[in-house]
Amino acid sequence: MRILLIIAMLFATGVSGQNAGVKIGLLKYSGGGDWYADPTALPNLIGFCNQNMNTNIFPEPSTIEIGSPEIFNFPFVHLTGHGNIVLSESEALNLRTYLEAGGFLHVDDNYGLDEYFRREIKKVFPNNELKELPPSHSIFNQKYTFNEGIPKIHEHDNKPPQAFGIFIEERLVCLYTYETDLGDGWEDESVHNDPPEVRETALKMGANIISFVFSQ
């Protein structure tokens, strides 16, 4: 288990020794993009994981600024939206330090994020390329099995869904899900009127991501 995750677990346990739940974070960024998109997505994913995988994740995600030292209290942070992202030099350094220390970043393109994320992640890792994950990667074979890799949840541009990763010494530290829109599938049923089986597929893939992060 990674050092940062151990620290996060201890942080969640608290002085009293009673486990209050591990917390996960939603990243707030500058540039005008809607970092707050899909507000019911993470709470629903957390509820699904707690119910189906016996995790003990705090029911509500915490909003974290990318440049904040608070990011180091979270083993898993999530970033989404439709528009522009701008990272300052200090924010890029803080995010890189967090990931090198054992943290994990999941970026879910909510359609419109791609060009901006690809530009800004270069500030964080100028020498690390995004590599497409094959269906054989273990993130697709946790509690739930996805033999074809990342599933398609919402259709927008008639492109296949893809999952990309950034690795540090063979450890996956950043997962970028593209042309799938997992977060929309995690949202309340009334938001997008997705069929139950589509929402279940999205939640199961999200649960695999959480399981992968917590088991590294």
C-alpha positions in Angstrom: 0.0 0.0 0.0 1.4 3.4 -0.9 2.6 5.9 1.6 0.1 8.6 0.8 -2.8 6.1 1.0 -1.6 5.0 4.4 -1.6 8.6 5.5 -5.1 9.2 4.1 -6.3 6.1 6.0 -4.8 7.4 9.3 -6.3 10.8 8.6 -9.7 9.2 8.2 -9.3 7.1 11.4 -8.6 10.2 13.5 -7.3 10.5 17.0 -10.1 8.5 18.5 -9.2 5.4 16.4 -12.7 5.1 15.0 -12.8 4.9 11.2 -14.8 7.8 9.8 -14.3 6.9 6.2 -11.7 7.6 3.6 -12.5 10.8 1.6 -12.2 11.4 -2.1 -11.9 14.8 -3.7 -13.3 16.7 -6.6 -10.8 19.0 -8.2 -11.6 22.7 -8.7 -9.7 24.4 -11.5 -9.4 27.7 -13.2 -9.9 28.6 -16.9 -13.7 28.8 -17.1 -14.5 25.1 -17.5 -17.4 23.7 -15.4 -15.4 21.7 -12.8 -18.6 21.3 -10.9 -20.4 19.3 -13.7 -22.4 16.2 -12.8 -22.9 17.1 -9.1 -24.7 13.8 -8.2 -22.1 11.6 -9.9 -19.5 11.1 -7.2 -22.0 10.8 -4.3 -23.8 8.1 -6.3 -20.5 6.3 -7.1 -19.5 6.4 -3.5 -22.9 5.0 -2.4 -22.6 2.2 -5.0 -19.0 1.3 -3.8 -20.0 1.4 -0.1 -23.0 -0.9 -0.8 -21.5 -3.3 -3.2 -17.8 -3.5 -2.3 -17.9 -2.9 1.5 -15.8 0.3 1.2 -16.0 2.9 3.8 -15.8 6.1 1.8 -17.2 9.4 3.2 -20.6 9.9 1.5 -19.8 13.4 0.1 -16.7 14.2 -1.9 -14.6 17.2 -0.8 -13.9 20.1 -3.2 -10.2 20.6 -3.5 -8.2 23.3 -5.3 -5.4 21.8 -7.4 -2.8 23.9 -5.7 -3.9 23.2 -2.2 -1.8 21.1 0.2 -5.1 19.5 1.3 -4.9 17.3 -1.9 -2.4 15.1 0.0 -5.2 14.0 2.3 -7.0 12.2 -0.5 -5.9 8.9 -2.1 -8.2 9.6 -5.1 -9.2 12.8 -6.8 -11.6 13.3 -9.7 -11.6 16.0 -12.4 -14.4 16.6 -15.0 -16.1 19.2 -17.0 -16.8 20.5 -20.6 -14.5 23.4 -21.1 -11.2 25.1 -20.5 -8.6 24.2 -17.8 -5.7 26.4 -16.9 -3.0 25.3 -14.4 -0.5 27.7 -13.0 3.1 26.6 -12.6 2.6 26.1 -8.9 -0.6 24.1 -9.4 1.1 21.8 -11.9 3.9 21.2 -9.5 1.6 20.5 -6.6 -0.4 18.0 -8.7 2.8 16.3 -10.0 4.1 16.0 -6.4 0.8 14.6 -5.2 0.8 11.9 -7.9 4.5 11.1 -7.4 3.8 10.7 -3.7 1.2 8.0 -4.3 -2.0 9.9 -5.2 -4.3 9.0 -8.1 -6.2 11.3 -10.6 -9.2 10.3 -12.6 -10.1 12.7 -15.4 -13.5 12.1 -17.1 -14.0 14.0 -20.3 -17.6 15.3 -20.2 -17.2 16.2 -23.9 -15.3 19.4 -24.6 -12.5 18.8 -22.1 -10.1 16.9 -24.3 -8.0 19.5 -25.9 -7.6 21.5 -22.7 -6.7 18.5 -20.5 -4.1 17.3 -23.0 -2.5 20.7 -23.1 -2.5 21.2 -19.3 -1.3 17.7 -18.3 1.9 18.5 -20.3 2.6 21.1 -17.7 2.4 18.4 -15.0 4.3 15.7 -16.9 6.1 17.2 -19.8 8.0 13.9 -20.5 5.2 11.4 -19.8 2.9 10.5 -22.6 -0.8 9.4 -22.3 -0.8 5.7 -23.2 -4.0 3.9 -24.2 -4.9 1.1 -21.8 -5.6 -2.3 -23.3 -8.6 -4.3 -22.2 -6.2 -6.7 -20.4 -5.2 -4.0 -17.9 -6.2 -4.9 -14.4 -8.4 -1.8 -13.9 -10.9 -3.6 -16.2 -10.7 -6.7 -14.1 -11.4 -5.8 -10.5 -14.7 -6.9 -9.0 -16.4 -6.4 -12.4 -14.9 -7.5 -15.7 -15.0 -5.4 -18.8 -13.5 -7.7 -21.5 -13.6 -4.9 -24.1 -12.1 -2.2 -21.9 -13.8 1.1 -21.1 -17.5 1.0 -21.8 -19.4 3.6 -23.9 -22.0 5.4 -21.7 -23.1 8.4 -23.8 -22.9 8.9 -27.5 -21.9 12.3 -28.8 -19.3 12.2 -31.6 -19.6 8.6 -32.9 -16.1 7.8 -31.6 -15.0 4.7 -29.7 -14.5 5.1 -26.0 -10.9 5.1 -24.9 -9.0 4.9 -21.6 -5.5 6.5 -21.3 -3.0 6.5 -18.5 0.1 8.2 -17.3 2.6 5.9 -15.5 5.4 6.6 -13.1 7.7 3.6 -12.9 5.0 1.3 -14.2 2.4 2.6 -11.6 -0.7 4.1 -13.1 -1.1 7.5 -11.5 -3.6 9.2 -13.9 -6.6 7.6 -15.7 -8.2 9.6 -18.5 -11.5 8.3 -19.7 -12.4 9.7 -23.2 -15.6 9.5 -25.3 -17.4 7.4 -22.6 -18.8 10.0 -20.2 -18.8 7.8 -17.1 -19.9 10.7 -14.9 -23.2 11.1 -16.7 -23.9 7.5 -16.1 -23.2 7.9 -12.4 -25.6 10.8 -12.1 -29.2 10.5 -10.8 -31.4 8.6 -13.1 -33.6 11.7 -13.7 -30.8 13.8 -15.0 -30.2 11.9 -18.3 -32.9 9.3 -18.2 -30.4 6.6 -18.8 -31.7 3.0 -18.7 -30.9 1.1 -15.5 -28.4 -1.2 -17.3 -26.4 1.8 -18.7 -26.2 3.4 -15.2 -25.2 0.1 -13.7 -22.5 -0.4 -16.3 -21.1 3.1 -15.6 -21.2 2.5 -11.8 -19.5 -0.8 -12.1 -16.7 0.7 -14.1 -16.4 3.5 -11.6 -16.2 0.9 -8.8 -13.4 -0.9 -10.6 -11.5 2.4 -10.7 -12.0 2.9 -6.9 -11.0 -0.8 -6.2 -7.9 -0.4 -8.4 -6.8 2.7 -6.5 -7.4 1.3 -3.1 -5.6 -2.0 -3.8 -2.4 -0.6 -5.3 
